[in-house]
Amino acid sequence: MAKFTRRGFIAATAAAGAVRTVPVALTRPPARRILTLVYDKSLGMMRAIDRLVP
């Protein structure tokens, strides 16, 4: 397994995310992202729910 520094890991993660999202963003019409914070009792903390609304 490759050894990553913190900076290398962040760069690789950002690059992988860009590869997945750029082609989708170019083909679809823009959608609104709605971020909702809810309290999850089973986790005992706040949780973020991200939804795309056309």
C-alpha positions as CSV (number, residue, x, y, z in Angstrom):
1,M,0.0,0.0,0.0
2,A,1.3,3.5,-0.8
3,K,2.4,5.6,2.0
4,F,0.6,8.9,2.1
5,T,1.4,12.1,4.0
6,R,-1.5,14.1,5.3
7,R,-1.0,16.6,2.4
8,G,-0.8,13.8,-0.2
9,F,-3.9,12.1,1.2
10,I,-5.9,15.3,1.0
11,A,-4.7,15.9,-2.6
12,A,-5.6,12.4,-3.7
13,T,-9.0,12.6,-2.1
14,A,-9.7,15.9,-3.7
15,A,-8.6,14.6,-7.1
16,A,-10.8,11.5,-6.8
17,G,-13.8,13.6,-5.8
18,A,-13.2,15.9,-8.8
19,V,-13.0,13.0,-11.2
20,R,-16.4,11.8,-10.0
21,T,-18.3,15.1,-9.9
22,V,-16.9,17.1,-12.9
23,P,-18.5,15.0,-15.7
24,V,-21.8,14.9,-13.8
25,A,-21.8,18.6,-13.2
26,L,-21.2,19.3,-16.9
27,T,-24.1,17.1,-18.2
28,R,-26.9,17.9,-15.7
29,P,-28.7,21.2,-15.2
30,P,-27.7,23.0,-12.0
31,A,-29.5,21.7,-8.9
32,R,-29.8,23.2,-5.5
33,R,-28.0,21.5,-2.6
34,I,-29.9,21.5,0.7
35,L,-27.9,20.8,3.8
36,T,-30.0,19.8,6.9
37,L,-28.6,19.2,10.4
38,V,-30.6,16.7,12.5
39,Y,-29.9,15.2,15.9
40,D,-29.5,11.5,15.7
41,K,-30.4,9.8,19.0
42,S,-28.7,6.5,18.1
43,L,-25.4,8.3,17.4
44,G,-25.9,10.8,20.2
45,M,-24.8,13.7,18.0
46,M,-25.7,16.0,15.1
47,R,-25.7,14.6,11.6
48,A,-25.6,16.4,8.3
49,I,-28.0,15.3,5.5
50,D,-27.2,16.6,2.0
51,R,-29.9,16.5,-0.6
52,L,-30.0,17.6,-4.3
53,V,-33.2,19.3,-5.4
54,P,-33.7,19.9,-9.1
